[in-house]
């Protein structure tokens, strides 16, 4: 494994070859002066990858090697403390997805045994031949094919959807690029540029990243119609299949085969649903998390999946005892029960009681609340008991007593997802 701090490299360049220093500063997006000035020193202290540099003056991207196969497995040995297992898995899954979307490569996570690519977090004193430097500067390092080693600095604050800290999804995509055979790009704005540019909500691969991976492995292979990659929804324009306040006290929004979290500051990048709930299919009809039993229920067609956290409970999925294709569901705090909505009717279910009371339903939705829209797309209850109901491009806010709050309905794009025009 080869690691060389960029500061050392640039200092040597300045001493031995001013032309090489110009090439190095061009990579980081600085003015090309050939001098070790203040802006160059600032860049040398920036968060970056630990792979050593060798600046080519002919190629925009460097090549470290190539895998002899296009179906690769990966294994995650531990997780980023701030993100937990689920957040770490989702970030890494999405990072691999950037590369599989533009190449014929296919990646599969394994939880035991041999894997082609092995991912781990460690600190400077934990036995890796290449030690990290603590918070800041070097964020990760990786070996090219066919080593499969990818390491991240466990002392970093790994985050998702926030400008502070280091975004694991983007940094992981960079290090995975090395593991797939790409060196550093001379375009400072490319993912494979050596300096971490920070969190970007609308992150996309740079054309140079795509040219590099396709030079190694070719362009994506057209899939059979039943196995085509599902389009990633845009949270600012896509409708909602379901919403729930679920595990880890996070608000999850579902659309198609993807899910993303929403907070007061806006939304995070969508990830495949099965990156979090492995056995759960896409295109679900409704989702609801019980604050009474801490179970999550997902409904699709005439079936229901029940999870404890992100683990499917034994015996599920099961057939619904209420009509199929439920449209929305939420937890009603005042009754400590689950509400299921279809059209202009609803069902109230006590998880810990018998199924007999369900025979008293359905009932008119207007009996539950006069403020609820007919045929809602999604609904969920917040931790304070308020209920939010989504239909089309708008959402309604209801008090814990299910009375319509002033100002409803509001536009989901601006007031919920916090999207800018």
SEKEKOL-293062 format. One line per field, with one value per residue: residue number from 0; x, y, z of N, C-alpha, C in turn. Coordinates in steps of 0.001 Angstrom, whole numbers, plus 500000, padded with zeros to 6 digits. Atoms other than C-alpha are relative to their C-alpha. Layout:
<atoms>
resi	c(NUM:...)
nx	c(X:...)
ny	c(Y:...)
nz	c(Z:...)
cax	c(X:...)
cay	c(Y:...)
caz	c(Z:...)
cx	c(X:...)
cy	c(Y:...)
cz	c(Z:...)
</atoms>
This chain:
<atoms>
resi	c(0:1:2:3:4:5:6:7:8:9:10:11:12:13:14:15:16:17:18:19:20:21:22:23:24:25:26:27:28:29:30:31:32:33:34:35:36:37:38:39:40:41:42:43:44:45:46:47:48:49:50:51:52:53:54:55:56:57:58:59:60:61:62:63:64:65:66:67:68:69:70:71:72:73:74:75:76:77:78:79:80:81:82:83:84:85:86:87:88:89:90:91:92:93:94:95:96:97:98:99:100:101:102:103:104:105:106:107:108:109:110:111:112:113:114:115:116:117:118:119:120:121:122:123:124:125:126:127:128:129:130:131:132:133:134:135:136:137:138:139:140:141:142:143:144:145:146:147:148:149:150:151:152:153:154:155:156:157:158:159:160:161:162:163:164:165:166:167:168:169:170:171:172:173:174:175:176:177:178:179:180:181:182:183:184:185:186:187:188:189:190:191:192:193:194:195:196:197:198:199:200:201:202:203:204:205:206:207:208:209:210:211:212:213:214:215:216:217:218:219:220:221:222:223:224:225:226:227:228:229:230:231:232:233:234:235:236:237:238:239:240:241:242:243:244:245:246:247:248:249:250:251:252:253:254:255:256:257:258:259:260:261:262:263:264:265:266:267:268:269:270:271:272:273:274:275:276:277:278:279:280:281:282:283:284:285:286:287:288:289:290:291:292:293:294:295:296:297:298:299:300:301:302:303:304:305:306:307:308:309:310:311:312:313:314:315:316:317:318:319:320:321:322:323:324:325:326:327:328:329:330:331:332:333:334:335:336:337:338:339:340:341:342:343:344:345:346:347:348:349:350:351:352:353:354:355:356:357:358:359:360:361:362:363:364:365:366:367:368:369:370:371:372:373:374:375:376:377:378:379:380:381:382:383:384:385:386:387:388:389:390:391:392:393:394:395:396:397:398:399:400:401:402:403:404:405:406:407:408:409:410:411:412:413:414:415:416:417:418:419:420)
nx	c(500850:499144:500630:499063:500739:499867:499097:498643:499855:499893:498737:498961:500160:499493:498551:499326:500537:501100:501025:500836:500860:501091:500930:500686:500975:501107:500899:500804:500834:499395:499310:498747:498935:498704:499453:500646:500582:500978:501125:499513:499883:501346:500445:499256:500593:501389:500350:499638:499704:498620:499234:498885:500210:499037:500781:499791:500251:500718:501322:500733:500171:498961:500494:499226:500151:501316:500513:500195:501414:500869:500910:499134:500643:499343:500360:499759:499599:500501:500777:499744:500760:501063:501021:500527:499908:500917:499529:498759:500341:500694:499023:499112:500823:500189:498696:499795:501000:499527:499147:500740:500948:499343:499108:500634:499663:501101:499466:500880:499486:500025:499810:499047:499166:499135:500573:498996:499664:500191:500146:499883:499637:499022:499301:498580:499214:500686:499356:499907:498647:499992:500724:500703:499435:500987:500988:499511:499004:500226:501291:500054:499052:500410:499058:500569:500256:501193:499842:501329:499952:500507:500019:500397:499525:501084:500012:500766:501433:500651:501373:500793:501001:499591:498791:498871:499485:499594:501097:499488:500443:499142:498632:499966:500007:498634:499088:500406:499412:498628:500060:500386:498884:499775:499185:500568:500259:499438:501093:500208:501422:500404:500017:498681:499026:499419:500458:501425:500639:501099:501322:500769:501300:500274:498756:499971:498657:499444:499739:498699:500200:500697:499051:499007:500528:500378:498761:499585:500982:500996:501250:501006:500640:501456:500593:501312:501022:500406:498887:499430:499792:501120:499554:499946:500957:499595:500921:500652:501058:500675:501055:499647:500740:500211:499135:500166:498997:499657:498839:499005:500750:499849:501166:499673:500926:499852:500507:499470:499076:499054:500429:499080:500418:500342:499839:500371:499142:500267:499928:498724:500023:500709:499258:500932:500704:499428:498747:500352:500889:499511:501008:501158:500047:500294:501380:500916:501208:500067:499073:500352:499185:500748:499287:500382:499242:498748:499991:500289:500850:499990:501111:499990:500995:500730:499024:499391:498685:499774:498581:499473:498878:499822:500015:501332:500472:500258:501345:500468:501289:501253:501166:500740:501373:500806:499892:498687:499686:500195:499318:499220:500126:499268:500227:500848:499527:501088:500620:498921:500403:499619:501087:499771:500937:500169:501104:500653:500285:498836:500045:499222:499542:499212:499030:499945:501326:500408:500368:501449:500478:499907:501281:500800:499515:499552:500877:499715:498824:500453:500227:498701:499634:500566:498930:499185:500376:500370:498965:498658:498858:499190:500270:499246:500130:498727:499824:500853:501389:500582:500103:499793:500611:499488:500792:499502:498880:500270:500195:500876:499522:501097:499614:500168:501438:500391:500640:499151:499269:500058:499028:500036:498796:498787:499294:499012:498667:499333:500171:499653:498691:499094:499363:499891:500462)
ny	c(498813:498837:498788:498892:498781:499068:498915:500460:500065:498671:499426:500591:499455:498628:500017:500737:499813:499020:500379:501016:499307:499420:501082:500392:498975:500042:501056:499535:498886:498728:499268:500679:499004:500628:499574:500553:498815:500237:500809:501361:500577:500283:501226:501141:500394:500371:501410:500615:501424:500295:500652:499173:499334:500064:499175:500223:498787:500354:500523:499276:500925:501012:501364:500786:501420:500394:501304:500911:500366:498832:500220:499904:499963:499136:500280:498895:500659:499208:498875:498648:499885:499001:500431:501309:501012:499754:498844:500374:500893:499230:499132:500826:500548:498937:499714:500991:499759:498990:500640:501008:499322:499524:501056:501327:500602:500342:500152:500663:500006:501245:499735:500954:500662:499215:498974:499386:498690:500034:498620:499926:498728:500190:498811:499942:500927:501284:501122:499958:499630:498569:499353:498747:498836:499373:499166:499097:500399:501256:500580:501416:500468:501262:500625:500321:501429:500632:500050:499873:499389:498631:499604:498636:499551:500065:498776:498960:499918:500402:499502:500084:498953:498810:499378:500206:501360:500572:500783:501339:500462:499452:500461:501428:500136:499684:501090:501154:499750:500523:501460:500500:499819:498617:499116:498673:499219:498654:499041:499875:500137:501398:500816:500579:499002:500435:499204:500115:498711:499788:500558:499427:500674:500448:500601:500873:500274:499099:500732:500660:501233:500954:500423:500879:501327:500662:500414:501260:501088:499850:499309:500881:501002:499884:501091:500488:499044:500193:499761:498692:499192:499121:498606:499398:498885:498685:499681:498699:500073:501303:500212:500856:501239:500174:499253:500434:499704:501382:500318:498955:498734:499282:499978:500640:499790:501100:499847:501043:500923:499187:499362:498972:499417:498583:499316:498588:499320:500489:501434:500624:500684:501289:501256:501103:500459:501236:499730:499900:501130:500881:500826:499184:499628:498600:499631:500343:499176:499233:500382:499398:500450:499929:499473:500841:501258:499756:500812:499299:500783:499575:500640:499986:500940:500663:500502:499085:500349:499368:499963:499463:499234:500296:501458:500539:500914:501370:500281:498964:499281:500695:499456:498990:500310:498880:500001:499754:498690:498883:498847:499258:500517:499246:500392:499018:500031:499909:501320:500989:500976:499697:499606:500332:499229:500330:499201:499149:500852:500308:501107:499758:501310:500100:501080:500917:500555:501038:499493:499862:498628:499620:500266:498779:499069:498607:498897:498814:499235:498742:500214:499897:498590:499307:499322:500904:500091:501319:500666:499465:500786:500436:499313:500488:499200:499558:500365:499148:500382:499425:500913:499357:500792:499530:500317:499201:499119:499279:500777:499433:500167:500180:500025:501338:500299:500171:498817:499379:498842:498803:499936:501210:500777:499317:500684:500943:499685:498918:499969:501277:500427:498842:499851:498649:499858)
nz	c(500000:500140:499512:499878:499709:501111:499612:500281:501454:500578:499558:500838:501351:500011:499877:501054:501352:499997:500974:499359:499045:500783:500330:498773:499615:500958:499559:498880:500414:499618:501045:500321:499850:499832:498710:498818:499373:498931:500474:500156:498661:499526:500679:499488:498732:500229:499888:501280:500048:499643:501055:500453:501285:501086:500910:501426:500782:501217:499665:498976:498894:499898:499880:499042:500285:500503:499595:501138:500034:499892:498870:498836:498686:499017:498609:499072:498756:498874:500507:499499:498759:500087:500943:499653:501053:501119:500754:500682:501112:501036:500665:500817:501083:500990:500601:501056:501042:500961:500997:500765:500894:501225:500471:499903:498719:499096:498650:499045:498636:499245:498576:499446:500989:500880:500873:500875:499448:498557:499535:498543:499369:498933:499533:500341:499184:499970:500661:501464:500434:500306:498903:500273:499314:499134:500707:501021:500981:500716:499625:500326:501003:500616:500922:501290:500268:499455:498540:499411:498680:499891:498597:499668:498700:499025:499193:500695:499739:501256:499986:501233:500114:499259:500548:499100:500009:501291:500554:500266:501325:501050:499763:500316:501461:500446:499667:500809:501312:499957:499911:501321:500921:500403:499184:499843:501208:500031:499849:498555:499691:500184:498791:499814:499606:498717:498856:499697:500238:499080:500308:501103:500056:501369:500467:501174:500506:501002:501255:499973:499233:500867:501040:499403:499675:501250:500665:499381:500006:501040:499683:499387:500852:499980:499230:500407:499599:498615:499085:500251:498811:499712:499931:498673:499977:499511:498906:500192:501007:499975:499028:498876:499786:498563:499082:498611:498989:499748:499163:499749:499907:501273:500879:501271:501113:500956:501367:500871:499346:499239:498761:499510:498731:500042:498722:500071:500973:501348:500236:500333:501289:500010:500092:500234:498805:499467:499304:498580:499688:501071:500671:500357:501419:500285:500337:498916:499938:498761:498941:498711:498874:498751:498843:498867:500007:500715:501219:501247:500898:501392:500696:501460:500480:498926:499043:499042:499474:498694:499664:498751:500533:501422:500131:500257:498967:500446:500489:500932:500070:499791:500687:499252:499587:500495:501464:500599:500583:499079:500576:499015:498638:498987:498614:499317:498620:499027:499874:499954:501012:501372:500894:501402:500814:501410:500526:499002:498851:499172:499047:498791:499537:498775:500211:498865:499791:500951:501325:500092:500229:501408:500639:499882:501024:500021:499661:500832:499595:499411:498569:499340:500073:501163:500719:500796:501412:500517:500791:499732:500466:498869:498740:498849:498786:499441:498599:499163:500188:501216:501137:501298:501064:501286:501193:501110:499697:498753:498788:498988:498639:499054:498597:499415:499942:501401:500568:501017:499494:500835:501089:500839:500306:500418:501087:499488:500521:499285:498570:499392:500472:499932:501290:500522:501385)
cax	c(500000:501483:500614:502364:501070:500449:502338:505515:504959:504450:507447:509641:508182:509050:512590:513317:511042:509000:507229:506029:504720:502716:501226:500397:498720:496685:495208:493984:492388:494837:496424:499429:502350:505087:505579:504770:502486:499718:496935:499080:499822:496092:495359:498082:496189:492820:490997:492125:492810:495984:497013:500397:500557:502259:501193:500843:501070:499213:496316:493589:493026:495598:495182:496312:495202:492133:489990:489750:486025:483045:481021:482647:481724:482420:482373:482089:483933:482923:481048:481368:480300:478240:476324:475838:475623:472583:473946:477345:475853:473599:476499:478761:475945:475264:478984:479280:476117:477774:480269:477862:475526:478155:479918:479153:480404:478073:478604:477147:477572:478487:478470:480908:483704:485926:485141:486906:486804:487199:486143:487115:487500:490575:492537:496160:497272:495277:497750:497270:500619:499645:498674:496078:496693:493623:490848:491373:493727:493920:490374:490948:493206:492816:494863:494309:493263:493305:494083:490615:491699:489710:490277:488747:490014:487797:488751:486889:483325:481495:478144:475391:473262:475239:477921:480008:482149:483176:480550:481118:479117:481315:484621:483768:482985:486440:488284:486247:487384:490961:490020:488566:491778:491533:494233:493760:492290:493894:490443:490136:486321:486250:485356:488811:490531:492815:491122:487731:485402:482808:479173:477187:473475:473357:476609:477283:480334:482523:482905:486559:485499:483196:485827:488289:486068:484791:488359:488965:485706:483594:480148:477076:475571:471915:469893:466873:463620:462825:466250:466818:468230:465489:465709:466718:463870:464397:462942:462081:459810:458926:455679:455644:454664:454993:456480:457207:459029:460959:464082:466782:464058:464570:461835:461978:460364:459773:459406:459749:462766:464418:464202:465697:465608:464159:465116:464496:467355:466009:466491:469447:470398:468093:469447:467936:465321:467012:470211:468382:465570:467096:463979:461650:460520:460128:456935:455366:451850:452237:454584:453976:456138:454501:455684:454037:455859:458752:457805:457788:455082:455316:452294:452259:449360:447837:450976:452584:456260:457099:460574:462336:464692:466066:465611:462606:460543:460119:457133:456844:455631:452044:448660:446739:443518:442307:441786:444819:446485:446182:447175:448488:449060:450082:450325:447546:449043:445740:444503:447900:446805:447606:445399:445157:443530:442132:440029:437554:437639:439886:440671:441918:444041:445339:448553:448295:444586:442651:441689:437968:437624:438660:435203:433789:435632:435942:434478:434163:437403:435434:434611:438317:439011:437265:440650:442029:442146:440540:442910:446116:449506:451194:450892:452845:452738:455577:456974:454824:451607:450989:449914:451075:449132:450497:448539:449960:452240:450811:450623:448182:449198:446832:447028:447271:443476:443322:442045:443361:446084:446129:447865:447224:447724:451301:453571:455694:458615:459324:457957:458791:461754:463253:463990:465256:463695)
cay	c(500000:503324:506455:509805:512989:515611:518250:516180:515664:519326:520326:517899:519133:522697:521754:519442:520359:523601:522230:519261:521627:523431:520094:519247:522572:522217:518994:520755:523573:526290:528988:527515:529587:527038:528556:527160:530088:530476:529005:525983:525429:525656:522973:520782:520782:519939:516660:514175:510616:508928:507365:508590:510869:510418:513144:512169:514937:513032:511205:512968:509863:507346:503579:501343:498001:496031:493212:490161:489793:492107:490593:491567:491003:493352:492964:495680:494637:497480:500762:504517:505304:508382:506567:503131:499913:500894:504317:502868:500089:502544:504921:502139:500555:503895:504468:501199:502161:505212:502919:500119:502684:503680:500345:496622:496002:494289:494420:492219:492648:489566:489343:486463:484609:485830:489041:490719:494151:494458:497649:498652:501666:501946:504494:505481:502972:499906:497800:498821:498962:502486:504563:507329:510823:511437:513944:515916:515569:511900:510421:507040:504912:501924:499489:498848:495519:492822:493614:494862:496750:499900:501666:504778:506824:505960:509255:511265:512468:510579:512133:512037:514938:517562:520030:519404:516324:514014:512494:508744:508124:510401:509487:505779:506199:507770:504980:502316:503948:503178:499598:499235:500468:504233:506573:510274:512505:515767:517389:518786:518688:514973:512407:510898:514215:513859:516506:515981:518764:518307:517257:517820:517042:516718:514730:513095:511445:513761:512868:512055:509525:507888:507878:506255:503408:502714:502622:499773:497822:499171:500723:499401:496236:496542:494496:492327:494265:492705:493524:497086:499480:501419:505225:507134:509490:513203:514002:517496:516297:512660:511708:509636:506003:506073:508037:506919:508031:504818:503232:505517:508208:509147:510111:507855:508738:506000:506145:503231:501158:503948:505519:508692:510443:513888:516317:519972:520905:518936:515513:513152:511264:508334:504812:501480:500226:496832:498521:499012:496435:493541:491501:494426:494934:498299:500120:499643:500973:502146:502078:502699:502486:501715:503877:501311:498135:499665:497499:498742:497535:497719:496976:496036:494446:491851:491314:492886:492794:493432:494449:494912:497727:496593:492843:490993:489248:485490:484343:487460:488520:487548:488021:491115:490715:494017:494817:494914:498015:500182:503721:505236:504358:506108:505549:507297:508235:509041:505476:503720:502002:501846:503549:502214:504302:503334:505729:507397:504617:503647:500726:501028:498152:497447:495415:493868:493057:490468:490802:490824:494645:494846:493456:496824:498450:500047:503351:506658:508617:511745:510162:510088:513648:516116:517462:514377:514324:511439:508926:510060:508955:508654:509609:509411:510635:512658:512137:515029:513331:515531:513672:514619:513427:513694:513847:514945:517953:518998:517848:518464:518974:517687:518210:515180:515460:515165:518697:520527:523021:526547:526984:523464:522251:523274:522430:519350:520498:523734:523190:519527:518555:522074:522194:525430:526706)
caz	c(500000:498965:500933:500690:502268:499611:501612:501349:497645:496879:498978:497068:493795:494711:495617:492735:489841:489653:486580:488618:491303:488614:487588:491205:491908:488717:490107:493243:491238:492313:490234:488464:489769:490371:493859:497298:498217:500847:498698:497903:501597:502390:499813:501276:504575:502969:503580:500975:499938:501139:497816:496653:493648:490323:487963:484311:481770:479070:480756:482748:484870:486112:486032:488915:487514:486517:487886:485657:486381:486439:489293:492585:496224:499108:502880:505550:508726:511040:510828:511257:514817:513930:511168:512732:510746:508681:507730:506877:504733:502908:502175:500886:498850:497140:496572:494646:492759:491206:489466:488508:486894:484299:483743:483387:486951:489426:493203:495932:499681:501738:505518:505995:504239:501432:499577:496669:498303:502085:503869:507397:509700:511906:513897:513597:516268:515242:513343:509706:507847:506805:509832:509676:511048:513232:512389:509190:506227:505126:505150:503577:501415:499139:497111:493431:491861:492868:496482:497427:500553:501429:504764:506343:509270:512253:513931:511301:511904:509151:508225:505618:504418:506335:505327:508461:508906:506056:503781:503792:500607:498473:500123:499837:496130:495689:497530:495726:492500:493535:494452:490945:489323:488974:490212:490837:488148:487063:487146:490667:490413:489528:492171:491620:492274:495336:497523:499201:498040:500769:500806:497617:497651:493850:493564:490201:488658:486588:482870:483564:486233:483705:480962:483335:484546:481024:479703:482152:481938:479087:479009:480861:479418:478468:480931:480221:480600:483977:485419:484263:486833:488512:488113:491220:492190:492706:496162:494952:492161:492845:494530:497696:498150:501934:504853:508402:511534:511923:513404:514818:515156:511510:509055:505983:502634:500043:496278:493879:494867:496879:500316:501774:505140:505759:508525:509325:507011:504025:502490:502144:499004:498097:498584:497481:499941:500206:501380:504701:504726:502780:502007:501327:497700:496038:495140:498565:499201:502801:505800:509490:512598:515913:518800:521077:520035:518048:515042:511448:509034:505248:503069:499411:497602:499926:502037:505087:506148:509811:510957:514263:513376:510023:510609:509165:511859:511636:509594:507454:504978:505803:504139:505191:507165:505714:502016:499740:498310:501427:500471:503716:507362:510568:514331:516277:519638:521352:520736:520755:517553:513847:511255:507688:504938:501548:499516:501873:504488:507385:509718:513313:514644:518137:517706:521169:520962:518973:515316:516137:516368:512694:511892:512950:510051:507581:508679:506825:506931:507817:511210:512000:510844:508595:507558:505861:502041:500174:498532:500288:498994:502395:506053:509293:512875:514370:517852:519181:518018:514988:511852:508359:505326:501760:498529:495196:495655:499038:502635:505478:509117:511798:515548:517891:518146:514313:513730:510682:511571:510198:506855:505557:502954:502173:499248:499935:497787:499626:503115:503641:501461:501784:498078:496570:493366)
cx	c(500884:499246:501059:499206:500300:500933:501443:500264:500230:501303:501149:499935:500613:501521:500683:499534:498841:498904:499066:499074:498835:498959:499191:498964:498842:498968:499077:499173:500550:500566:501366:501117:501378:500669:499193:499416:498921:498858:500414:500125:498639:499479:500711:499424:498566:499792:500190:500154:501474:500810:501089:499761:501119:499320:500383:499701:499290:498603:499349:499761:501141:499369:500930:499982:498585:499621:499746:498568:499170:498909:500855:499177:500753:499473:500387:500260:499573:499384:500478:499111:498819:498848:499357:500116:499124:500464:501264:499704:499335:500985:500895:499243:499816:501299:500323:499042:500403:500809:499242:499040:500632:500961:499267:500296:498751:500598:498957:500662:499901:500306:500989:500838:500805:499197:501113:500488:499629:500107:500044:500365:501042:500673:501495:500824:499438:500544:500054:501425:500125:499135:499279:500552:499023:499077:500652:501034:499663:498734:499950:501118:499545:501120:499284:499794:501322:500153:498648:499972:499523:499886:499578:500482:498839:499929:499250:498545:499292:498514:499320:498966:500339:501296:501198:500419:500419:498896:500508:499644:500962:501441:500124:500012:501392:500941:499648:500524:501436:499994:499625:501084:500281:500926:499325:499866:500693:498923:499685:498546:499486:499944:501391:501095:500487:499451:498488:499346:498807:498694:499338:498703:499742:501230:499784:501459:500378:500210:501344:499946:499388:500916:501004:499472:499596:501218:500488:499031:498932:498750:498988:499393:498497:499408:498705:498943:499609:501088:500658:500173:498836:500498:499970:499058:500649:499028:499257:498849:499216:498862:500460:499133:499639:500969:499806:501132:500412:501193:500974:499363:500195:498710:500412:498907:500304:499414:500633:500863:500998:499351:501027:499468:499798:500169:499591:500823:499774:500168:501443:499856:499245:500961:498997:499372:500678:501413:499766:499148:500185:498888:498831:500017:499779:498522:499017:498803:499972:501044:499579:500881:499216:500882:499673:500857:501370:500159:499674:499218:500050:498928:500160:499037:499218:500932:500520:501331:500159:501473:500206:501285:500097:500029:498569:499620:499668:498534:499447:500752:498792:498897:499298:498620:499057:500182:501408:500111:499576:500845:500904:499763:500760:499645:499214:500312:498865:499318:501027:499736:500472:498766:500409:498905:499986:498781:499452:499641:501279:499719:500890:500372:500872:500931:499938:498645:499698:499622:498505:499538:500077:498683:499076:500360:499805:498928:500331:501171:499606:499713:501296:500468:499392:501074:500824:499549:499634:501149:501399:501083:500773:499583:500952:499754:501377:500069:499140:498517:499332:500023:500137:499494:500384:499084:500457:501207:499838:499899:499167:500602:498806:500545:499890:498537:499398:499130:500986:500674:500003:501116:500003:498983:501155:500672:501130:501409:500717:499965:500373:501396:501042:500770:500048:499507:501201)
cy	c(501235:501232:501056:501253:501025:501142:499621:500008:501375:500673:499465:500543:501381:500010:499425:500354:500982:499646:498954:500631:500665:498935:499597:501019:500053:498958:500482:501225:501354:500709:499370:501016:499368:500375:499368:501142:499610:499108:498548:499307:499665:498708:498778:499501:499528:498508:499323:498496:499782:499317:500921:500497:499682:500673:499753:501281:499701:499503:500868:499124:498988:498639:499227:498517:499696:498631:499155:499482:501240:499842:499877:500008:500972:499660:501180:499391:500756:501281:501329:500242:500949:499549:498673:499043:500341:501173:499705:499122:500770:500873:499194:499409:501043:500323:499006:500248:501047:499341:498955:500652:500395:498959:498661:499298:499749:499693:499357:499987:498592:500323:499051:499415:500965:501028:500584:501332:500017:501408:500027:501422:499693:501322:499875:498927:498586:498984:500014:500389:501480:500710:501243:501096:500671:500896:500961:499363:498652:499315:498493:499631:498631:499490:499658:498504:499216:499810:500082:500605:501448:500330:501464:500327:500044:501245:501141:499989:499728:500350:499717:501118:501274:500535:499804:498530:499568:499079:498632:499524:500463:499535:498512:499781:500271:498816:498721:500156:499509:498474:499371:500247:501411:500714:501350:500717:501356:501073:500111:499831:498581:499289:499477:501047:499683:500707:499872:501374:500254:499406:500745:499219:499407:499334:499090:499732:501029:499211:499283:498711:498922:499499:499005:498605:499245:499598:498667:498858:500103:500712:499036:499052:500157:498787:499521:500907:499859:500340:501350:500755:500962:501442:500513:501202:501287:500396:501315:499934:498691:499996:499045:498750:499832:500900:499404:500553:498651:499791:501169:501383:500870:499898:499488:500282:498970:500382:498943:499033:500733:500591:501075:500535:501496:500574:501455:500758:499522:498495:499551:499213:498677:498821:498888:499520:498780:500179:500103:498821:498971:499318:500813:500364:501495:500209:499581:500950:500905:499477:500706:499398:500211:500524:499205:498746:500128:499067:500881:499068:500606:499202:500153:498936:499411:499442:501112:499410:500711:499868:500481:500734:499765:498494:499499:499012:498633:499832:501015:499881:499093:500652:501017:499476:501150:500035:500337:501429:501163:501173:500742:499396:500913:499478:501111:499942:499979:498655:498881:498876:500465:500300:499677:500668:499483:500759:500938:499208:499730:498804:500386:498645:500133:498800:498938:499394:498903:500652:500273:501442:500462:499751:501212:501023:499366:500989:501186:500787:501304:499865:500106:501444:500603:500681:499118:499972:498574:499458:500572:499091:499391:500780:499476:500928:500322:499642:500833:499704:500625:498968:500798:499059:500624:499551:500904:500820:500709:499049:500798:499709:499960:499966:498584:499590:499838:501139:500682:501247:501127:499976:498792:500159:500894:499192:499138:500386:501032:499820:498688:499538:501111:500171:501462:500027:500088)
cz	c(500000:500458:500154:500214:498930:500334:499687:498509:499409:500413:499169:498580:499907:500005:498774:498594:500031:499016:500592:501019:499273:499669:501224:500412:499026:500421:501105:499658:500367:498781:499789:500023:500028:501299:501134:500806:500999:499547:499804:501354:500579:499385:500542:501317:499841:500195:498659:500147:500293:498926:499498:498584:499018:498824:498551:499243:498689:500284:501058:501217:499965:500211:500923:499695:499562:500544:498758:499923:500250:501059:501259:501286:500897:501391:500876:501379:501256:499440:500576:501210:499865:499108:500398:498820:498800:499156:499230:498792:498860:499227:499061:498813:498890:499291:498894:498833:498992:498888:499177:499008:498672:499433:500060:501326:500838:501367:500910:501380:500587:501452:500650:498870:499157:499207:499148:500568:501478:500571:501518:500422:501085:500337:499718:500714:499981:499002:498487:499611:499660:501031:499523:500900:500948:499195:499007:499096:499365:500531:499776:499052:499502:499113:498707:499826:500022:501496:500697:501385:499941:501479:500145:501404:500982:500877:499323:500478:498679:500061:498667:500017:500736:499424:500927:499976:498603:499507:499582:498604:498901:500171:499666:498489:499432:500262:499233:498581:499924:500000:498663:498949:499565:500972:500126:498657:500093:500015:501485:500387:499806:501343:500295:500131:501410:501225:500157:499921:500909:499497:498848:499867:498626:499382:498790:499633:498953:498694:499984:500826:499114:498896:500556:500254:498739:499178:500549:499725:498910:500494:500602:498977:500130:500698:499349:500610:501462:500991:499767:501307:500179:500101:501429:500027:500487:501105:499822:499000:500035:501017:501078:500013:501466:500761:501385:500857:500568:500899:500071:500088:498754:499195:498630:498976:498917:498638:499122:500781:500893:501250:500356:501326:499839:501397:499829:498965:498574:499915:499764:498703:500085:499902:499710:501303:500600:500532:501499:500444:498894:499209:499462:498513:499841:499727:501082:499986:501224:500973:501279:501080:501288:501122:501259:500092:499338:498798:498795:499084:498606:499253:498494:499509:501140:501071:500919:500463:501344:500383:501424:499636:498507:499738:499854:501101:499403:499559:499026:498688:500217:499184:500906:500402:499694:498487:499497:499499:500899:499515:500980:501374:500952:501386:500698:501500:501009:500237:500113:499006:498624:499169:498574:499171:498571:499500:501052:501251:500793:500905:501191:500603:501233:499853:501097:500331:499003:498676:499888:499774:498553:499266:500057:498927:498625:500454:499118:500566:500689:501492:500788:500048:498750:499175:499110:498544:499617:499148:500252:499444:501166:501238:501061:501179:500539:501480:500936:499832:498794:498869:498714:498910:498659:498874:498873:500413:501339:501187:500996:501371:500942:501427:500552:500138:498608:499482:499063:500552:498977:498953:499092:498872:499555:498898:500567:499594:500856:501511:500685:499602:500057:498709:499604:498573:499093)
</atoms>
